[in-house]
Amino acid sequence: MIELKKNRLVFSFPDVHQEANLTMEFQRTLRIPDDGTDYLLPPGLGAFPLRHVDDYAQNVPESWIEHGGVMLPMYQSEAMWIAFGFGYGVNRYPFAVKIATGKINAVTGKEWQNGLNRRPQDYVVVPEQPWLDGYCVEKGVIRQFVAMPLGAGYSVEEQLTGEAEYGGIQIIAYPMKREAYERIKDRWSDAPVALASKALKVGSAKPFAMGLAPGGRMRQNIYDDTFNFEDWELEHSSRCFVHIANALVWRAITGKAPPTVPPTAKEYTKAGLPWFDLYDGDKQALEGAKGLKGIKSVLQFGKEKGDVPLPENETVDPKNVVMLRHGLRKDQVREGAF
Amino acid sequence: MSAFGDFVREAREALRQTEARFSVRQVAARIGVQPSYLSKVERGDVGPPSEATILRLAEDLSEDPDVMLALAGKVSSDLLETIRKRPRLFADLIRELRDMPDRAMLRLVREVRDGDW
């Protein structure tokens, strides 16, 4: 089951194990320039607010109510990363987590399917994978998740299917089997921790729904699953649809202001604030997804359309780089450093 | 020895295995108490600290504040206020919920609804 607590999704499987808890947060961040450079990890600028779509049923499109789940606000061309964490305490129960945008898998580029597939691996393994910043386009390189209006053609969903039907983010999490966790638990725990007011009369989701599109390139590995595939508890799963509302209509939907516009990469870097690099040399990474190889970045797509989708796209050269060791909890550093 | 003190020490020590910043001295500094006081709390030589200090400690150790308050024999002031407003209703409700399985309780807390997609 999934609960919403303080802008976090909390997945729990008490029927599998009392420790089978996973939290997920959607972090605001800088949009890295889309200039061919493979950038380091940008910071976390705090979590996006998350709300139940059912709480605003009068103000959101009918399709959102049909999909269920939660919603968050993003500005056009704003970036995000997904942080995987754990429940209270130091237990770190393993999960296989499948992430899609517009029902296109971010790791494989294939259309959404429930269930897990090992070869090619279509999921990330947490806690080994502390975060996911974008689409797995090459081995060791992702293209950043960047919000663009659904229907404008930029989203991965539209590029691959020709349709602007879903948008948003789709997630399904599978816990490790109880017996498998009990078998590995001792050595594992020694490892480093890493309302409706005035109705808007909304017919279609498209005027204010956002989809995620591929932004600039970033160095990031999607790790190979080191567990036995049989150790995943495929009988138990929880899934969630995370709708993305254009931040400009967030107040009209919820009555609350959206977060402010994040700084540009140039402003942030000029202020001497830190970027991050992760040492994970001993870990095996997945190859880039064949299905994502041909997708165009927001900039490339915009140029072909004659648009300027990313007004602030100047190259930056980060000098202040904080090296992270794999296993440190991401929120300890990327959220708390400034 | 106290359940609260043991819990704090175990949680802090588990974190200190990988991060030096979870020493008694550094945790005490972050939550605004003397290291000697935190040591006494962990040993059970003194009673649990105030609600505000427990909340800071829970935040620092990434532990559930409600669990820590319960171990200290306290109920958070926001919950107390809620109960005070409708005492009879909440007393009945809590007694009704006493034997309910965790899963059913969690449904009451409210799950994120999955739909058709």
Interface residues (C-beta under 8 A of the other chain):
Chain A: M1 I2 E3 L4 L9 S12 P14 D15 H52 D54 I65 E66 H67 G68 G69 V70 Y88 G89 V90 K103 Y166 Q170 D190 P192 V193 S238 R239 C240 F241 G327 L328 Q332
Chain B: A11 A14 L15 Q17 T18 E19 S62 E63 D64 V67 D102 R103 L106 R107 V109 R110 E111 V112 R113 D114 G115 D116 W117
